[in-house]
Amino acid sequence: MKFLVRLATKNLWRYGRRTLITAAAIALGLATYVLLDSMLVGADEESVRNLIWYETGSARVMHPDYWAERERAPLRHVIEDPDSVLDALRSQDVAATPRTTFSGELIVWRDPFPEDGSLLVHVTAIDPETDGRVYRFDQWITEGRPLQAGEPGVVLGSWLAEDLGAEVGYPLIISARSRYGARVTIDAEVVGILNSPNPVINRGGIFLPLDIADLYLDMEGAVTQIDLRFADYARVEGPIAELKQLPALRDLEIADWRLLGADYIAMMEADSVGSGIILFLVFVIAAVGVSNTMLMTIFERTREIGMMRALGMDDRAIRNLFLIEAAGIGLIGAAAGILLGALGNIPMVRVGIDYSAMFRTMDAGYRSTGVLYGAWVPSTFVIAALMGVALAVIVALVPTRRALRMDIPRALSRQ
Amino acid sequence: MKALSIILLALIPATTLMAQSAEEIITRMERNQVHDTSRMEGRLIINDRFGSRTSSFISYARGADDALIEFTSAGERGQKVLRTRDEVYLFYPDAAELIRLQGAALRDSMLGSDVSYEDMTGNRALLDNYRVSLDGEETINDHPTFRVKLEARGRNVAYPRQTIWVDRELFVMRRAEQFSANGRLLKEVEVKETMEVSGLTFPSRMVIRDVLKRNSSTEFVIDKAEVNISLPRNVFSLESLRW
């Protein structure tokens, strides 16, 4: 075996150019695989983070009947006594903030807006004092200022503001129904514009102080939800199971971010199938390239195989020699591919790729507003290395066996 | 002190009389306008920044709660809207689909008009929902009217405040204004023409404006009306939408 390894190494060196070309094909395929996987994993990680930090929190406490009707943002299924729930959560050191989401119509008038218009919207009423414990909006207010309790002010998502032609100081009207069904109108002023990393918020976010919503919507202290953030924001099963034991939360439902962001999760799952197909295609392209080069390599050496057999080397040793050579090429290719992938991944992780022009006009489902960053995924590097070696060995098997089936004179006469 | 007591005693019956007369005005108006049964043919003329368009319809109604509107104009032919006491259903013939409107969907305007689907719900008799008071008299489009203020009895009434101008002679509405809970004017209704059928007078041409949406108005015209007639069985049922 030692002899075979030494001979295979010599052969690899002897056929240097061929070794280099074949290894380059493998390296290119694996580097593409590594970079593509890095980008897809990075996009998913960032989307999950932005979903939790700006849209859903780690989990949400709500009335058990609310979820089934969430699309209509009903005000009849509410948490009647949010203070007792908040006290219970505080006792468990869970960051929490009350919110009320309601549906309504946003009405703007020409002068100062460019056009008269109205838009059916979901408005989120937040407690300016506590919302920052769960969400991270304040740092993304790019114009104006954050909301203040007691003022009929509105913070708009930046893309929505752009579409409406809204600027800080512009007046608008929110027309809605009170908790009991009466028509109410809230005259408010745009106090801030929010340009967060979450496109859903930028595209449709309308935020109002909770006490103003409470007053106008006749909520009498009730809220539609209490949003939570756990220490490890994405790991929720354990903390939720503990919170469910609290008496104050016994009659309420706790939904985690996976359920709250079900549309994104569904998209991500569908996307992972698509990503799998893309990665498979990359693999197939690499495999075709490698197998073609390996076929050429072995067919060109049919005479050599015949010579070795004529000199008494048994078929098994010849096959092993060629497989060791293939594994060597695979190893060189995998090492180069991983190195190339790692070098390419550094700017992907640090600088990212700017898709902002695309995401502004198209809802791809990702919770990212533009720059998608790569991620370091060690398992991908291991898989790529194993795949490179295995691929080279597998594609070398067939032509080697075929060459070995030829009789010696025919093999020797082959040019 | 004695004099003051006499004035107060004298005022109490007068106030009661005013309230009673406001209720009487509304009762007489509703007797004219809300029919046991009716069948009407008419048009919706919708004016907005895109121009003017007309949709014709046939409507059936029973009391204040049940109504069925079937559109007959080419663009909307076969579309139906059924209103029962608390719900609104839509039927689109092309899709053969029945939709129950809920939540935000109720705020959609009907065919892009100034009338939303939620305006069609909860039309119980006004006196069931509102306390009424006579607020004075005023001439509207050359018609002397009573100005009646309506304040919702409960918190579940869509328009917590309304003002209705009722014709002093014909007891038909001449104008109405509907307000939000915090007093913002939301809708204006102006009656341009009335019609008399079987001794009952009711608006036959009125203009409705959603004040929050500027530059638009909807004219509601009744061309033909029959009242207190027998209607097909189950006309206000879900099955009727799929005729």
Interface residues (C-beta under 8 A of the other chain):
Chain A: E69 E71 R72 A73 P74 S103 E105 I107 W109 R110 D116 S118 L120 I173 S175 R177 S178 Y180 G181 A182 R183 V184 T185 D187 Y216 D218
Chain B: R49 Q102 G103 A104 A105 R107 D108 G122 A152 G154 R155 N156 V157 A158 Y159 P160 Q178 S180 A181 N182 R184 L186 L212 K213 R214 N215
